[in-house]
Amino acid sequence: MTLNLAEMSRKDLLQLKTDVDEALKSAEQRERLAALKAAEQAAAEFGFSLEEISNGGRSSGKRSKAAPKYRNPANPEETWTGRGRKPHWIHTALTSGADISDLEI
């Protein structure tokens, strides 16, 4: 089917655009359902449900907070997990000659 867009009225072109947009949404929905079914079948072949593998084994999207690995001997309430930037008290201890293993919990 070939359409000559140059000969169509503006009203007909707008209706064609609306029809094409609806057809695209419908096609996307069909393809999503087909992809979901295919993914469920692939997971089932390995003995899993899609829900079990889709979240990577985590119960929620957030990571749990890491446990502290280092404690400030001068103030035991100050701790550091070893992730991210070093706190000031770590820098101070290291520059004054302490070993990082001395600060481990």
GINOR-V840595 format. One line per field, one symbol per residue. burial: I if it has 9 or more other C-alpha atoms within 8 Angstrom, else O. Layout:
burial->???
//
This chain:
burial->OOOOOOOOOOOOIOOOOOOOOOOOOOOOOOOOOOOOOOIIOOIIOOOIIIOIIOIOOOOOOOOOOOOIIIIIOOOOOOIIIOOOOIOOOIIOIIOOOOOOOOIOO
//
